[in-house]
Amino acid sequence: MKTYLTYGAAIAGANFVVVLVLYILGFHSDPAKLSAAQWIGGCGGLAIGIICTVLGIKARRAQVRAAEPFGYGSALGAGVMITLFAALISVATTYVYGGLINPHFTEVIIQSQADQLEAKGLSAEKIEQVQKMSAPFMKLPAQMAFGFLGGMFFGTVISLISAAFLKRPPSGELQAVS
């Protein structure tokens, strides 16, 4: 359990640091820079997720005696548990960021969305209509929920792939191959 919590906290903490750096650099206060911030945060988050999940599965595998199997299911389970802790901790960091550090972030997102729709040639009426429809999804609780679900989805995909490479066959299979 400690391994899962450690690597899950590493994922959430590192992603939070990326968000804070983007905030400090002004990417989260200017609607024109928001798409760049999303791209940087997305790529950074993916890299952090892959690295920490792989390291966490390897750490869990090292805890299992070499004579015992650590198959695909065990590796996948370790990755999903790491993902679960990361997603749960990320809910808290999202609250801290959106509720305390940058409470006006939602307004920046809405303005960025309006600018993009305006660039596509939509009328002011249509833009307002789209904003009214999307407003409930921009609130902090919805962002926290979507962050949790998105984290679980992408973390599980990373775990599914990582487990295929990090599984360890039973010791009998190792001897048969030798």
HUDANOR-V545233 format. One record per run of one state. SS is the DSSP state (A for helix, B for strand, O for the rest). FROM is the first residue (numbers start at 1). TO is the last residue. If there is no record, write none. Layout:
BEGIN
<<SS:FROM:TO> <SS:FROM:TO>>
END
This chain:
BEGIN
<<O:1:1> <A:2:24> <O:25:30> <A:31:63> <O:64:69> <B:70:70> <O:71:71> <A:72:101> <O:102:104> <A:105:119> <O:120:123> <A:124:138> <O:139:139> <A:140:166> <O:167:167> <B:168:168> <O:169:170> <A:171:177> <O:178:178>>
END
